[in-house]
Amino acid sequence: MRIKLDECIPNSVSGILQAAGHDVETVHQERLSGSSDSVIWDVAQTERRFLITTDLDFSDIRKHIPGTHQGILLFRLARESQSAITSVLEWILEHHEIETWKGALVVASAHQLRIRRPS
């Protein structure tokens, strides 16, 4: 799966996803740090990449309608530390096939996933 990591996601996540066989690019690598959400979104969609973020602005399904994009994984954790994000991501990769989330909005908390698929 082609994935874009937003700047709020630790760079270490890239290695975990690459080890799982995914093609990963980061906002940091592309020198897009500090860019607006609309720029990040446009780049991710132009590159046909699934976006992983902690930014709540990407959870607005009126603006980012499921099925009209490559997909979004939004981490909603009490503490959005590197270790917390890494731990939840590793659990996700072990128990779920993220490739099936194309076009969906997936919200990950410490104990559950909520998946809003295209209708």
Secondary structure, DSSP 8 states (H G I E B T S, - for coil): -EEEE-TTS-THHHHHHHHTT-EEEETTTTT-TT--HHHHHHHHHHTT-EEEE--GGGG-TTTS-TTSSS-EEEE--SS--HHHHHHHHHHHHHH--GGGGTT-EEEE-SS-EEEE---
